[in-house]
């Protein structure tokens, strides 16, 4: 089982990341079907600076030693497609 989180804004990426990990740990504690992997996707400009630092890296290593794989993926702001609202199109 794999959990995905797409944090569109990289701002506060660490707090969202930690909240998601807690949710997974609680799920795994209460269910037989365990989540084995978290894929956390966030915007690169802010997210990489926050998540690619010593504390989150150490926490990810700790989680992996306790059988929860973590993958962090970054997308550039230009790669995040805006969803058109009613009456608008995504044509450029």
N, C-alpha and C positions, 0 to 999 in steps of 0.2 A: 504494500500500500504506500502511496505517495501523496503528500499534501503540497499544494501549490499556493503561493501568495504572490499577488502582483500589486506591489506598492507603487502606484503611478508616480507620485512625487518622492524624490529621494530624501526630502526633509523628514526628520524624525524616523529615519529608516531603522535605526537601532532599537528604538522603543517598540516599533511594530514587529521587528524581528523577534525580540525577546517575548512579546506577548504571544506570538504564534508558537514559539517553542513551548511555552507554558501550556497552551491549549493542547498541543500534541502530547506532552508528558501526562497531562490529566486524562486525555483520551486513552493513551496506552495503559494507564493504571486501571482503567475501568472497563476495558474491552479486551476480548480474546484476540481479535484481529488488530494487530499492532501496526501503527504507521512506522515505516522503516526509513522514509526519506522525506526531507523538506526541501523544496525548490523555492527559493525566495528570489523574486524578480523585482528589480527596482531601477529607478532612473540613475544613470551613471554619475552625473555631475556632483550631486550631493551624496548619493548612496555609497559610492566607492570610498570616499573620504571617511565616512562614518563606519562602514562595515569592514573595510580592509585595514584595520588597525589592530594593535596587539590584543586588547581585551576580547573583542568579538572572535578573533582568530583562535585565541586560547579556549574560549567557550565552545567553539565549533569542534575543536580537537577533543575536548572533554565529551561532547555529545557523541562524537563518532566512537569514542572508546566505550560508550554505553549503548551502542547499537542503533544510533540515529544518524544516518548520513545526511549531510547538509550540503546543498549546492546553492551558491549565490550567483545569479546572472544579472548582468547590467545591460540596460538599453539606453541608447542616446535619446535625447529629447526629440530629435527629428524622427526617430523610429516609432514613437508613440503616436499612433493615429488617433485623431480626434473623432469621436463618434458624432455624426451630424445630428442636430436637433431637428424637430419637425419643420419641414419647409426648406431645410438646407441640404446641400449635397456635399460629398467629400471630394468632388472634382476640383482639380487645381488648374 
